[in-house]
Structures are given as structure tokens and as C-alpha cells.
Amino acid sequence: MRHLLSIADLSADELVELLDLAESFDEIQHRSIPKVPALRGKTVVMAFFEDSTRTRTSFDLAARRLSADVVNFSVSSSSTKKGESLRDTVETIDAMGVQAIVVRHSSSGAPRQICEWTRASVVNAGDGWHQHPTQALLDCFTIRRRLGGLQGRHIAICGDINHSRVARSDVDAFVKLGARVTLVGPRTLLPDRWDDWGVDVSHDLDEVVSEVDVMYLLRIQQERLGDALFPSIREYRTRWGLTVDRARRLQPEALIMHPGPMNRGVEIDPEVADDGRSVVLDQVAAGVPIRMAVLYRLMGPGQFDDNRATVGDVELAPASGHEPDNKPLAQGVI
């Protein structure tokens, strides 16, 4: 891997490898000192041209737990406010000798274009309506942990599919890993064409709610589209929201997922968001090990023996100056 721009760039085997690596990195978070020197001396720039809480924070934590230096690029105080072009901004950052740039941008394709202007690895942290690959990875990680795998599972994704980078990435990942996917929502919020997506489509949530293993809700992006594509928020909730009544018809072991932030009372009722089957916080927690795995694969390929791993001459033990916990390290990684 040189960059991570889209789930479409990864094979099913590569998806599984990243999920397996994230499982190993998750062990680090349960140590007394949750840090390893795998990326010591490397620098990661967080270039977020859109607001973010979960993604930005988890990438920041992931890089720091791998001992990388982190630079947070603030658009509000940068030269872009003075009219500097995206290219000039990226080339300026590149000239400082960074190893990775994590990019979120409102324009679809911006991370791919940035690859042409930098020698650093580029990670797409969400671009327009296009892709959000690490969200899809953490969603797969969460489902795999709870249900044992995605093969043969039925996953419904309900909401604003057409304007969702999460939906596109999730569909790519879920289908590659063997799940059956059904898109649900009003016609105005579904893509004009989905023939090559490998999915089923329904306009009636009640038809599918009792059949699925995972009910994945998407946020209605009112800041992007208002209510022009459906009559009212009330009608949307009535027809396509996961209400308390619909949640009762879910299978007992079904998962309720949402990429956040949630519009409680719109696509999901408050009581359902706090239901015991909701794994929303599990998704958030999975973001750190998944993004550690991605950054490690991009910046720190190692040579492994049977029990321990090295990056160059650096062993992936706890960070320098700290004694290791009294438990075995995960095989092949830490």
C-alpha cells in the first residue's frame, strides 16, 4: 500500500489483512502504556478541510499510539483563507518532509489529486460524496467482532444513500466480504443507478427490518440538502426511521449501527440509539486500531518472526523507557 483512497482499491484479502492487523493493534489499548514505537520519527499531517470529531480524533490517537509526530493543519488559520490554492498548500506541507497526509475534503476526488502533489502517503478520511474507506473498515471490524464475520450476513443500509460516502464505502467492503446488502430509502435519496453495486433495493423499511442481521442507519444531511428531497422530517421518521416499534421487530441478535453524528428522533429514535443492540460506541472505539493498522501499513512495513515484529531494527515492544506488561505480545505484530 502506498495510499488508501478507496475501498475499491483493496481486494477482499487485503481487507481481511487490515482487519486482522487491527485486532492485534487493539491489544495495545489495554496496556498500562498504550503506545509502541512503530512509527517513531515519522510525521503525520491531519489536513481536515471539513469539520470532524470522530475521524480526526481517532486518526490523531492512532498516530500518537504508534509514536508518530502529529501536525494538525487548521484551515481557519492557514493561508487557504488568504486564497492559497490546494496544490500550493499540499506542496508546502510536502516540502517539510512529512510521511503521511490524512485528508478530509468536501470535493470528491481531492485526496486522489493530492497524491500527484506529494511524496507522502495519502489517506482519504472522507471526500465529498465519494468514499470514506476507514469508516468502512471499522464497520467491518465491529460486525466481525460481534457476529463472527460478514459472510452470508444480511445488512440493510437505510437513509440518504445518494449523498453518503459512508454508504459507498460500506457497500464495497460488505459485498467483498460476502454479505448481502439491501439499500433502503425514498427514491429521491437513492442513486439513479445501482446495477453494478451488487445490492438489493427496497423503498419500504418495514419489508426488511425483521430479516436483517445488521440495521445500518445513515444521517439525513440537512446541512447539505435540507428537506427538498422528501416532504418533511416527520414523514421521513414515520416511513424510514428506526422507531421503537420497528426496533422491536429486529432479530434479537441484530446489530444497530450508525456512523455518527446521529439525528436522534429523525433516522433513529433516542431509545433505540441507546438500545443494548446498538454498537455505535463500538464503532467509535474500533476507529483507533483500524487507523493504527492503516498508518502502519502505509508507513512502517515490518519483518516478522514467529513471536515479535520489527520495523527496521526497532522491535514493536512498548515505547522506549517503559517496561512491557506481564503478558505475551500478540503474534506477528506487537
C-alpha positions in Angstrom: 0.0 0.0 0.0 1.2 3.5 -0.9 -2.1 5.3 -0.3 -5.6 4.5 0.9 -8.1 6.4 -1.2 -11.0 3.9 -1.7 -12.3 0.5 -0.6 -12.4 -0.2 -4.3 -8.5 -0.2 -4.3 -8.4 -3.1 -1.9 -9.0 -6.8 -2.6 -11.0 -9.0 -0.1 -7.8 -10.5 1.1 -6.3 -7.0 1.8 -9.4 -6.1 3.7 -9.1 -9.1 5.9 -5.4 -8.5 6.4 -6.1 -5.0 7.7 -8.9 -6.2 10.0 -6.5 -8.9 11.4 -3.8 -6.3 11.9 -6.3 -4.0 13.7 -7.2 -6.9 16.0 -3.5 -7.1 17.0 -3.2 -3.3 17.5 -6.3 -3.3 19.6 -4.4 -5.1 22.3 -2.2 -2.1 22.7 -5.1 -0.1 24.0 -5.5 -2.4 27.0 -1.9 -1.9 28.1 -0.9 0.4 31.0 1.1 2.3 28.5 -0.9 2.2 25.3 2.0 3.1 22.9 4.6 1.4 20.7 7.5 2.9 18.8 6.5 1.5 15.4 6.4 4.9 13.6 8.9 6.8 15.7 10.5 9.5 13.7 7.6 9.7 11.2 5.3 12.7 10.8 1.6 12.6 10.0 -0.3 15.7 9.0 -4.0 16.0 9.7 -5.4 18.1 6.8 -9.1 18.4 7.5 -10.8 20.8 5.2 -14.2 19.8 6.7 -15.2 19.6 10.3 -14.8 16.3 12.1 -14.8 14.9 15.6 -14.6 11.1 15.5 -12.4 10.6 12.4 -9.9 13.4 13.3 -9.6 12.4 16.9 -9.1 8.7 16.2 -6.5 9.3 13.5 -4.7 11.6 15.9 -4.8 9.0 18.7 -3.8 6.2 16.2 -0.7 8.1 15.0 0.4 9.0 18.6 0.0 5.4 19.8 2.4 4.4 17.1 4.8 7.1 18.3 4.5 9.3 15.2 4.7 13.0 15.4 1.3 14.6 14.5 0.7 18.0 13.0 -2.9 19.3 12.9 -3.4 21.6 9.9 -6.0 24.2 10.8 -7.8 25.6 7.7 -9.2 28.5 9.6 -5.7 29.8 10.4 -3.9 28.7 7.2 -3.0 30.5 4.1 -6.0 29.0 2.3 -8.0 31.7 4.0 -5.8 34.2 2.0 -6.6 32.5 -1.3 -3.8 29.9 -1.4 -4.6 27.0 -3.7 -5.0 23.4 -2.5 -2.0 22.5 -4.6 0.3 25.2 -3.1 -0.9 24.2 0.4 -0.1 20.5 -0.2 3.3 21.2 -1.8 4.2 23.4 1.1 3.4 20.6 3.5 5.3 18.1 1.4 8.4 20.3 1.3 8.6 20.0 5.1 9.3 16.3 4.8 6.2 14.6 6.2 5.5 10.9 5.6 1.7 10.8 5.5 -1.2 13.2 5.0 -4.7 12.4 6.3 -7.2 14.4 4.2 -10.8 15.2 4.6 -12.3 17.4 1.9 -15.7 18.4 0.6 -14.7 17.8 -3.0 -14.9 14.2 -4.3 -11.6 13.2 -5.7 -9.5 15.7 -3.8 -7.3 13.1 -2.0 -6.6 11.3 -5.2 -5.5 14.6 -6.8 -3.3 15.4 -3.7 -1.4 12.2 -4.4 0.0 13.9 -7.5 1.4 16.8 -5.5 3.2 15.0 -2.6 5.7 12.2 -2.0 3.9 11.3 1.3 1.3 8.6 1.6 -2.3 9.9 1.5 -5.2 8.6 3.5 -8.7 9.5 2.4 -10.6 10.5 5.6 -13.7 11.3 3.6 -14.1 13.2 0.3 -17.4 14.7 -0.8 -20.0 12.0 -1.6 -17.3 9.7 -2.8 -15.5 7.5 -0.2 -14.7 7.1 3.5 -12.6 3.9 3.5 -11.5 3.8 7.1 -15.2 4.1 8.2 -16.0 1.0 6.2 -13.0 -0.8 7.7 -14.1 0.0 11.3 -17.7 -1.0 10.5 -16.5 -4.4 9.2 -14.3 -4.8 12.3 -17.3 -4.1 14.5 -19.6 -6.6 12.7 -16.9 -9.3 12.6 -16.3 -9.0 16.3 -20.0 -9.1 17.2 -21.2 -11.7 14.6 -18.1 -13.6 13.8 -17.9 -12.5 10.2 -19.8 -10.9 7.3 -20.1 -13.9 5.0 -23.8 -14.6 4.5 -25.0 -11.8 6.7 -27.9 -9.6 5.6 -27.1 -5.9 6.1 -29.6 -3.1 5.4 -28.3 0.4 4.9 -31.2 2.9 5.3 -31.2 6.6 4.6 -29.6 9.1 2.3 -27.6 6.7 0.2 -27.1 9.0 -2.7 -25.2 11.7 -0.8 -23.3 9.3 1.5 -19.6 8.5 1.2 -20.1 6.0 4.0 -22.7 4.1 2.1 -20.5 3.7 -1.0 -17.5 2.5 1.1 -19.6 0.2 3.2 -21.3 -1.4 0.2 -17.9 -2.1 -1.4 -16.5 -3.6 1.8 -19.6 -5.6 2.8 -20.1 -7.1 -0.6 -16.4 -8.1 -0.9 -16.6 -9.9 2.4 -19.6 -11.9 1.4 -22.6 -10.0 2.9 -25.9 -9.5 1.2 -26.7 -5.7 1.2 -30.1 -4.1 0.9 -30.3 -0.3 0.3 -33.5 1.2 1.8 -34.9 4.7 1.5 -37.0 7.1 -0.6 -36.4 7.1 -4.3 -35.1 10.6 -4.1 -32.3 9.6 -1.8 -31.1 6.5 -3.7 -28.7 6.6 -6.6 -30.1 6.8 -10.1 -28.2 3.6 -11.0 -27.1 0.8 -8.7 -26.9 -2.1 -11.2 -23.2 -2.6 -10.6 -23.3 -2.2 -6.8 -24.2 -5.9 -6.2 -27.1 -4.9 -3.8 -30.8 -5.2 -3.5 -33.0 -2.1 -3.2 -36.2 -1.5 -1.2 -38.3 1.6 -0.6 -40.1 0.1 2.4 -38.1 -0.4 5.7 -40.9 -2.5 7.1 -40.3 -5.1 4.5 -36.8 -5.8 5.5 -36.5 -4.8 9.2 -37.3 -8.3 10.6 -34.9 -10.1 8.1 -31.6 -8.4 8.7 -28.6 -9.2 10.8 -27.4 -5.5 10.8 -29.5 -2.4 10.5 -27.3 0.5 9.5 -28.8 4.0 9.7 -27.4 7.0 7.8 -27.8 10.6 8.9 -30.0 12.9 6.9 -27.5 15.5 5.9 -29.7 18.6 6.4 -26.7 20.9 6.1 -26.2 19.6 2.5 -29.8 19.1 1.2 -32.4 20.5 3.6 -35.7 18.8 3.2 -36.1 19.3 -0.5 -35.9 15.6 -1.3 -38.7 14.4 1.0 -41.9 16.2 2.3 -40.9 16.6 5.9 -38.7 15.3 8.7 -41.8 13.9 10.4 -42.7 11.9 7.3 -39.1 10.7 6.9 -39.1 9.4 10.5 -42.5 7.8 10.1 -41.6 5.9 6.9 -37.8 5.3 7.2 -36.8 6.0 10.7 -35.8 3.1 13.1 -38.5 3.8 15.6 -39.1 1.9 18.9 -41.8 -0.2 17.2 -39.6 -1.2 14.3 -36.7 -2.0 16.6 -38.9 -4.5 18.4 -39.2 -6.4 15.1 -35.5 -6.7 14.7 -34.0 -10.1 15.3 -32.8 -10.5 18.9 -29.1 -10.6 17.9 -29.3 -8.0 15.2 -26.9 -5.0 15.4 -27.9 -1.4 15.2 -25.2 0.8 13.6 -24.7 4.5 12.7 -21.6 6.3 11.6 -22.5 9.4 13.6 -23.3 12.1 14.3 -26.9 10.9 14.9 -30.0 12.9 14.4 -32.0 11.4 17.3 -35.7 11.5 16.6 -35.1 11.5 12.8 -33.4 8.4 11.4 -33.3 6.8 14.9 -35.4 7.2 18.0 -33.4 8.2 21.1 -34.5 4.9 22.9 -33.2 2.8 20.0 -29.9 4.7 19.9 -29.4 3.6 23.5 -30.7 0.0 22.9 -28.5 -2.8 24.0 -28.2 -3.9 20.4 -26.7 -0.6 19.4 -23.0 -0.8 18.6 -22.4 2.9 17.8 -19.8 3.3 20.5 -18.1 0.1 19.5 -17.8 1.6 16.0 -16.1 4.7 17.6 -13.8 2.5 19.6 -12.8 0.5 16.5 -11.7 3.6 14.8 -8.4 3.8 16.7 -7.0 0.2 16.0 -8.2 0.4 12.4 -6.5 3.6 11.7 -3.4 2.4 13.5 -3.4 -0.6 11.1 -3.8 1.7 8.1 -1.0 4.1 9.1 1.3 1.2 9.9 0.7 -0.5 6.6 1.4 2.8 4.8 4.4 4.0 6.8 6.0 1.1 8.6 6.3 -2.3 6.8 8.0 -4.7 9.1 9.7 -8.1 9.0 8.1 -10.6 11.3 9.3 -13.7 13.1 7.1 -16.1 14.9 6.6 -14.1 18.1 7.7 -10.5 17.6 7.8 -7.9 14.9 10.3 -5.3 13.9 10.2 -2.1 11.8 13.8 -1.9 10.5 15.8 -2.5 13.7 13.0 -1.4 16.0 11.1 -4.0 17.9 7.4 -3.3 18.4 7.6 -3.5 22.2 6.2 -0.8 24.4 7.6 2.7 23.8 11.2 3.4 24.9 11.5 4.0 28.6 8.6 1.8 29.6 8.6 -1.7 30.9 6.4 -4.2 29.0 3.2 -5.5 30.6 3.5 -9.0 32.0 1.6 -10.8 29.3 2.5 -12.2 25.9 2.6 -9.9 22.9 0.2 -10.5 20.0 1.7 -12.9 17.5 3.2 -11.3 14.4 2.6 -7.7 15.3 3.3 -6.5 18.8 
